Amino acid sequence: MKFTIYGSGCAKCNQLTANVEEAAKAKGIHYEIEKITDTNAIIDAGIMRTPALAVDDEIVVEGKVANSKELEGLLG
């Protein structure tokens, strides 16, 4: 599973990264993480508010830091 974190690299982006890692580990999911910090790339992806998270190239969280329990639900 591929997680893409969109944002400037701020504390909220880092927290979202930590939360998605925690959720994936809790579910026993093998994953890779990519961080996109380039403003143009974020806009090209259709992201209007950061931080944002895409799972396998589908945006599932935008403009908030989802906690690990919410993310576990999104991961199935």
SEFITI-801257 format. One line per field, with one value per residue: y, x negated, z negated of N, C-alpha, C, O in turn; residue in three letters; residue number from 1. Coordinates in Angstrom, 1 decimal, padded with zeros to 4 digits, always signed. Each point is the difference from the previous one (the first is absolute). Layout:
N
n_c2: (Y ...)
n_c1: (X ...)
n_c3: (Z ...)
ca_c2: (Y ...)
ca_c1: (X ...)
ca_c3: (Z ...)
c_c2: (Y ...)
c_c1: (X ...)
c_c3: (Z ...)
o_c2: (Y ...)
o_c1: (X ...)
o_c3: (Z ...)
aa: (ALA ...)
i: (NUM ...)
//
This chain:
76
n_c2: (-001.2 +000.9 +000.4 +001.0 +000.4 +000.6 +000.8 +001.5 -001.4 +000.8 +001.6 +001.8 +001.4 +001.5 +001.8 +001.6 +001.4 +001.7 +001.8 +001.3 +001.4 +001.9 +001.8 +001.3 +001.5 +001.9 +001.3 +000.9 +002.2 -001.5 +000.9 +001.3 +000.8 +001.0 +000.8 +000.6 +000.5 -001.5 +002.1 +000.4 -000.7 +001.5 +001.8 -000.3 +000.2 +002.2 +000.0 -000.5 -002.1 +001.5 -002.1 -001.0 -000.9 -000.7 -000.7 -000.6 +001.6 -001.2 +001.7 -000.2 +000.8 +001.1 +000.7 -002.1 +000.6 -001.1 -000.3 -000.4 +001.0 +002.2 +000.5 -000.1 +001.7 +001.7 -000.4 +000.8)
n_c1: (-000.9 +001.4 -001.8 +001.9 -002.1 +002.1 -001.9 +000.7 +001.5 +002.1 +000.1 +000.9 -001.4 -001.1 +001.2 +000.2 -001.7 -000.4 +001.1 -000.8 -001.6 +000.5 +000.8 -001.6 -001.0 +001.1 -000.3 -001.8 +000.4 +000.1 -001.8 +001.2 -002.0 +001.9 -002.1 +002.1 -002.1 -000.3 -000.8 -001.9 -001.8 -000.8 -001.3 -002.2 -000.9 -000.4 -002.2 +001.8 +000.3 -001.4 -000.9 -001.7 +002.1 -002.1 +002.1 -002.1 -001.3 +000.3 +000.8 -001.6 -002.0 +001.7 -002.2 -000.9 +000.2 -000.3 +001.9 -001.4 +000.8 -000.4 -002.0 -000.1 +001.0 -001.4 -001.0 +001.7)
n_c3: (+000.0 +001.5 -001.3 +000.4 -000.5 -000.4 +000.9 -001.5 -000.8 +000.5 -001.5 +000.9 +001.1 -001.2 -000.5 +001.6 +000.2 -001.4 +000.4 +001.6 -000.7 -001.1 +001.2 +001.0 -001.3 -000.3 +001.7 -000.9 -000.3 +001.7 -001.0 +001.3 -000.7 +000.6 +000.2 -000.3 +000.8 +001.6 -000.4 +001.0 -001.1 -001.4 +000.7 +000.4 -002.1 +000.4 -000.3 -001.2 -000.6 -000.9 -000.1 +001.2 +000.1 +000.7 +000.6 -000.2 -000.9 -001.9 +001.2 -001.6 +000.5 -000.9 +000.1 +000.3 -002.1 +001.9 -001.2 -001.7 -001.8 -000.3 -000.9 -002.3 -001.1 -000.3 -002.0 -001.1)
ca_c2: (+001.2 +001.3 +001.2 +001.3 +001.2 +001.3 +001.1 +000.8 -000.7 +000.6 -000.9 -000.7 -001.0 -001.0 -000.7 -000.9 -001.1 -000.9 -000.6 -001.0 -001.1 -000.8 -000.7 -001.1 -001.0 -000.6 -000.9 -000.9 +000.4 +000.5 +001.3 +001.0 +001.4 +001.0 +001.3 +001.0 +001.3 +001.0 +000.6 -000.3 -001.4 -000.1 +000.5 -000.9 -001.2 +000.4 +000.2 +001.4 +000.2 -001.0 -001.2 -000.9 -001.4 -000.9 -001.4 -000.5 +001.1 +000.5 +001.0 -000.4 +001.0 +001.3 +001.1 -000.3 -001.1 -001.1 -000.8 -001.4 -000.8 +000.4 -000.5 -001.5 -000.2 +000.2 -001.0 -001.2)
ca_c1: (+000.9 -000.8 +000.6 -000.6 +000.3 -000.2 -000.1 -001.2 -000.9 +000.2 +000.3 +001.3 -000.4 -000.8 +000.9 +000.8 -000.9 -000.1 +001.3 +000.2 -000.9 +000.6 +001.2 -000.4 -000.7 +001.1 +000.7 -001.0 -000.1 -001.3 +000.3 -001.1 +000.5 -000.6 +000.4 +000.0 +000.0 +000.0 +001.4 +000.6 +000.4 +001.2 +001.2 +000.3 +000.7 +001.3 +000.1 +000.3 -000.4 -000.9 -000.6 +000.9 -000.5 +000.6 -000.3 -000.1 +000.4 +001.4 -000.1 +001.0 +000.1 -000.5 +000.2 +000.1 -000.8 +000.8 -000.7 -000.3 +001.2 +000.7 -000.7 +000.2 +001.3 -000.2 -000.9 +000.8)
ca_c3: (+000.0 +000.1 -000.6 +000.4 -000.9 +000.7 -000.9 +000.0 -000.9 -001.3 -001.1 +000.3 +001.0 -000.7 -000.9 +000.9 +000.4 -001.2 -000.2 +001.1 -000.3 -001.1 +000.5 +000.9 -000.8 -000.8 +001.0 +000.6 +001.4 +000.6 +000.6 +000.3 -000.1 +000.8 -000.5 +001.0 -000.6 +001.1 +000.1 +001.3 +000.0 -000.9 +000.8 +001.1 -000.5 -000.3 -001.5 -000.3 -001.4 -000.5 +000.5 +000.7 +000.1 +001.1 -000.2 +001.4 +000.9 -000.2 -001.1 -001.1 -001.1 +000.5 -000.9 -001.4 -000.5 -000.5 -001.0 +000.4 +000.0 +001.2 +001.2 +000.1 +000.7 +001.4 +000.6 +000.2)
c_c2: (+001.2 +001.1 +001.2 +001.1 +001.2 +001.1 +000.6 -000.7 +000.6 -001.0 -000.8 -001.1 -001.2 -000.8 -001.0 -001.2 -001.1 -000.8 -001.1 -001.1 -000.9 -000.8 -001.2 -001.2 -000.8 -001.0 -001.0 +000.2 +000.4 +001.2 +000.7 +001.3 +000.9 +001.3 +001.0 +001.4 +001.1 +000.6 -000.3 -001.4 -000.2 +000.5 -000.9 -001.3 +000.4 +000.2 +001.5 +000.4 -001.1 +000.1 -000.9 -001.4 -000.7 -001.4 -000.6 +001.0 +000.5 +000.9 -000.4 +001.0 +001.3 +001.1 -000.3 -001.1 -001.1 -000.8 -001.4 -000.9 +000.3 -000.6 -001.5 -000.3 +000.2 -001.1 -001.4 -001.1)
c_c1: (-000.9 +000.8 -000.8 +000.5 -000.3 +000.0 -001.4 -001.1 +000.1 +000.3 +001.3 -000.3 -000.7 +000.9 +000.9 -000.8 -000.1 +001.3 +000.3 -000.9 +000.5 +001.2 -000.4 -000.6 +001.1 +000.7 -000.9 -000.1 -001.5 +000.2 -001.3 +000.6 -000.8 +000.5 -000.1 +000.1 +000.0 +001.4 +000.6 +000.5 +001.3 +001.2 +000.3 +000.7 +001.4 +000.2 +000.2 -000.4 -000.9 +000.1 +001.1 -000.7 +000.6 -000.5 +000.1 +000.6 +001.4 +000.0 +001.1 +000.1 -000.6 +000.4 +000.2 -001.0 +000.9 -000.7 -000.2 +001.3 +000.9 -000.7 +000.1 +001.3 -000.1 -000.8 +000.7 -000.2)
c_c3: (+000.0 -000.7 +000.5 -000.9 +000.8 -001.1 +000.0 -000.9 -001.4 -001.0 +000.3 +001.0 -000.6 -000.9 +000.8 +000.4 -001.1 -000.2 +001.1 -000.2 -001.1 +000.4 +000.8 -000.8 -000.8 +000.9 +000.6 +001.5 +000.4 +000.8 +000.4 -000.1 +000.9 -000.5 +001.2 -000.7 +001.1 +000.2 +001.3 +000.1 -000.8 +000.7 +001.1 -000.4 -000.4 -001.5 -000.2 -001.4 -000.5 -001.5 +000.7 +000.1 +001.2 -000.3 +001.4 +001.0 -000.1 -001.3 -001.0 -001.1 +000.6 -001.1 -001.5 -000.4 -000.6 -001.0 +000.5 +000.1 +001.2 +001.2 +000.1 +000.7 +001.5 +000.7 +000.1 -001.1)
o_c2: (+000.1 +000.3 +000.0 +000.2 +000.3 +000.1 -000.5 +000.4 -000.2 -001.2 -001.2 -001.1 -001.2 -001.2 -001.1 -001.1 -001.2 -001.1 -001.1 -001.2 -001.2 -001.2 -001.1 -001.1 -001.2 -001.0 -000.9 -001.0 +000.8 +000.1 -000.3 +000.2 -000.1 +000.2 +000.1 +000.3 +001.2 -000.8 -000.3 -000.3 -000.8 -000.6 -000.2 -000.6 -000.9 +000.2 +000.8 +001.2 -001.1 +001.0 +000.2 -000.1 +000.1 -000.2 +000.0 -000.4 +000.8 -000.5 -000.1 +000.0 +000.0 +000.1 +000.9 -000.7 +000.1 -000.2 -000.4 -000.8 -000.9 -000.5 -000.6 -000.9 -000.7 -000.2 -000.9 -001.0)
o_c1: (-001.0 +001.1 -001.2 +001.2 -001.1 +000.9 -000.9 -001.2 -000.9 +000.1 +000.1 +000.6 +000.2 -000.2 +000.2 +000.5 +000.1 +000.0 +000.5 +000.3 +000.0 +000.1 +000.6 +000.2 -000.1 +000.5 +000.5 -000.3 -000.6 +001.0 -001.1 +001.2 -001.2 +001.2 -001.1 +001.0 +000.1 +000.9 +001.2 +001.0 +000.9 +001.1 +001.2 +000.8 +000.8 +001.2 -000.8 -000.4 +000.3 +000.5 +001.2 -001.2 +001.3 -001.1 +001.0 +000.8 +000.4 -000.4 +001.2 +001.0 -001.0 +001.1 +000.5 -000.5 +000.5 -001.2 +000.6 +000.1 +000.5 +000.7 +000.1 +000.1 +000.6 +000.2 -000.5 +000.6)
o_c3: (-000.7 +000.4 +000.0 -000.1 +000.5 -000.8 +000.7 +000.1 -000.8 +000.2 -000.3 -000.1 +000.3 -000.1 -000.4 +000.1 +000.2 -000.3 -000.4 +000.3 +000.0 -000.4 -000.1 +000.3 -000.2 -000.5 +000.7 +000.7 -000.7 +000.8 -000.5 +000.3 +000.1 -000.3 +000.6 -000.6 -000.4 +000.3 +000.1 +000.6 +000.3 +000.0 +000.3 +000.8 -000.3 -000.4 +000.5 -000.3 +000.2 -000.6 -000.3 +000.0 +000.1 -000.4 +000.7 +000.8 +000.9 -001.1 +000.4 -000.7 +000.7 -000.4 -000.7 +000.9 -001.1 +000.2 +001.0 +000.9 +000.7 +000.9 +001.1 +000.8 +000.7 +001.2 +000.6 +000.1)
aa: (MET LYS PHE THR ILE TYR GLY SER GLY CYS ALA LYS CYS ASN GLN LEU THR ALA ASN VAL GLU GLU ALA ALA LYS ALA LYS GLY ILE HIS TYR GLU ILE GLU LYS ILE THR ASP THR ASN ALA ILE ILE ASP ALA GLY ILE MET ARG THR PRO ALA LEU ALA VAL ASP ASP GLU ILE VAL VAL GLU GLY LYS VAL ALA ASN SER LYS GLU LEU GLU GLY LEU LEU GLY)
i: (1 2 3 4 5 6 7 8 9 10 11 12 13 14 15 16 17 18 19 20 21 22 23 24 25 26 27 28 29 30 31 32 33 34 35 36 37 38 39 40 41 42 43 44 45 46 47 48 49 50 51 52 53 54 55 56 57 58 59 60 61 62 63 64 65 66 67 68 69 70 71 72 73 74 75 76)
//
